[in-house]
Amino acid sequence: MGIGPGIAAATKSIPEPLPANFQDALSVALEGAFDAVKMETAIESRMADRLSATDLSDLAAFYASPLGKHVTALEIQSSGPEGRQGKKTEGKQILAELPTKDPARLELYRKIIDDISAVDTGEAIALNMSYAMVTGMLGAAGKPLSDEQIMALVRQQSVKIRQNIEQNAMQGSAYTYLDLSLGDLRLYSTFLASAAGSRYYDQMLTAFGMVMTEEARSFGHRLFVALGYRKA
């Protein structure tokens, strides 16, 4: 839900003033781009029949359990505006204290973000947002490149991007699961590493990455069309 607005906000932080025609083209290109409902539907469609009846039964049983409901509530709570800010500030402080105060919890957080492919998912978002940003800046400069050339430029920053995402994921976990007991955290980690949990996240990440890439490239194409560099 925040991808489109994030791209629009990021263009406003560019030091040099952007041409008026670019601002108009950006508005046209962003209209309907990265629609959360559309993307969710596309992801669900790509995941259809990828999980067995047993997997679905196990997933439903966990998320209907007291622990599943508790974890879900914590994750939803931390995804709001207040939670996002808390991850950056409180999460950073909590994480810094864990190596000495609670190393076992720290290791579980590392395992959890690995089991849910948090870094890979974050990278898919970041790379595609960067693609959209670079596309916009090149368009504003009158230097449009091919999709492949743009992605090559974006991937040059992939190592730094992954490092930042991993740090943010750890801070987010430290903040989100602060009130979850170590025992419950272990149970949650066990579920995520289970056959049903791991297959769900593997399939979700694959579908999510494909949908994100399609949306980013569609946005880039519409932007160049609006700027007059490509045909509709």
N, C-alpha and C positions, 0 to 999 in steps of 0.2 A: 504493500500500500504506500510505502514511502519512497519507492524508487523514482517515479516520475517527478514528484515534488522535490526530491533530492537533487535530481539533475537540473531542474529549473533554478534551485537555490544555488547550486554550485557555479552555474554560469554567471551569476551575479557577483561572485567573489573574484572573477577574473579582473586583474588590475586595469587593463586597457578597456576603454568603452567599446562595446560591441556595436556594429552597424545596426541601424534601425531595421533594415530588411532581414537581418539575422534573427532579431528578437521576434519579428512577425513569423518567420519560418519556423522558429523553435516552438512557438505556440501552436502552430498548425501541426507540426510533427508529433508533439506531445499529446495532442488531443486523441484520447482513446488508447494511447500507448501505455504499456505496463499495467493494464487493467487487472486488479487483483482477482476479481471474480472470474474473468475470462481465463487468466493464467491458472487459477486453482482448478477450474473445470478441465483445462487442457492437461494438467498434471494428472488429475484423476483418470482421464480418458486413457492416457499413456500407461497408467498402472493397472488398468482393467485386466483381470485374469492373470496378473503377475504373482499374486499371492494365493496360496492354497486355502481351502476351507479351514484346515487346521490352523494355519497362520492367522487367519481372520478371527477364529474363535479364541485363540490365545491372546491376541491383541485386545479384543473386546473384553475378555475376562480381566486383563490387567487394568485397563483404563476404567472399568466399572468398579474396581476394588477401592477400598479406602485409601491405599497408598497411591494408586493411579489418579484418583480424584484430587488428592492433596498435591501431588506433583504438578498436575495440570493447572490447578488453581495458582500455584506459585509461579509457574511459567507464564501464564496469562497476565498475572499481576505485574511481573517484571517487564512485560513487553509494552506497557503503557508509557506515557511521557515521563512520569515520575520515576518509573522503574529504569528507563533508559538512562536518565541522569544519574540514578543511584549506582548503576553498573560502572559508570565512568569515575565517580568519586568514591563512594563507600566501597564499591567492589575492588577498586585499586588498593585501598588501604587494607581491606580484609585479606586480599591475596598476598600482600607483602608480609603479613604476620603469620601466614599458614606454615611456612617451612619450619619455624621453631615451635609454634603453638599447636599445630595439628597436621603433621606431615602425612598421616594416613588419609585424611580428608583431601589433602592436596593431590595425592596420587589417584584417588577416586575421581576427582574432577578431570585430571588428565585422561583417565581411561574413558570417562563418559563422553568428553568432546571428541575422542577418537572413535568411540563406538557409534556416535550419531553423525559422524562425518561433518562435524561443525565447521572445521577449517575448509574442507572442500566445498561445502555449501556456501560459506562466506566468500570464498574465492570466486565461485561462479557468479555471485552477485556483483562483487567488486570489479571483476574483469569486464563484465558486460556494462556496468555503469561507466567504467573508464572508457570503454569502446564508444559509448554514447557521447561522453564528454569530449574525447579526442575528435570524434566525427564532427561535433559542433564547432570546436575551435578551428579545425582545418577548413570547415565550410565558411566560417567567418573570415578566415584569412584568404579565402579564394583559392585554396590548395586541396581540393578533394582527392582522396586516394581510394584505392580499391579496398574491399572488406578485408582481404588478406593482408594488405600492407598496414592497415589500421590495427588489426589484431597483433601483428608482429611488433608494432610500437608498444602496444599495451602490455604484451607479455614480457617485455624487458623489465617491467616493474614487479613481476610475479613473486620473486623471492621476498622483497620488502612487504608486499601485500600480504603474503601468507604469515609472515612474522607478526604483523599488526593484527591480523584476524585472530591468530592463536592467542595473543595477549588479551584481546578484547573478549574472546570466548572464555578464557580462564577468569577474567574479572567478572564477567556475566554470571558464570557458574557460582563463584564465591558469593556474589550478592543474592542470586536467585534462591539457592539452596541453603542459605545461612541457618534457617530455622528447621531444616530437615535433620533428624538425628543421624548419627553415623551409621547406625544399624539400617535405617530406612534408605539411606544413600547407597549402602551396599546392595540392598534388595533391588533398588532401581537400576543400579549398574548391572546386576545379574540379568534383569529383564532385557535391558538394551543389548546385552551380549548374547541373548538367547537366539535360537533359530528364527523365531517369528520377528523379534525385534531387529535383528541384523538384516534380515531379508527386506523388511519394510523400509528401513533407512537406505539400504542400497538401491532399491527400486525407486524410492522417492527422489534420491539425489540424481539418479540418471534422468528421470523424467523432468525434474526441476531444471537441470542444466540445459536440456534440449529446449525447453520452453523459454527459458531466459535468453538463450542465444537467438532463437527465432524472433523474440520480441525486440531485442537490441538491434538486430540487423534490419528488422522492419522499420524501426524508428530511424536508423541511419539512412535508409533508402528514402523514407518520406521527407526527411530533412533536406537531403540533396535535391529531391524533386521540387520542394518548396523554394529552394534557393536557385533553381534553374540549371543545376549541374547534371541532372539525370531526367529521363522520361518516366512518366508515371507507369 
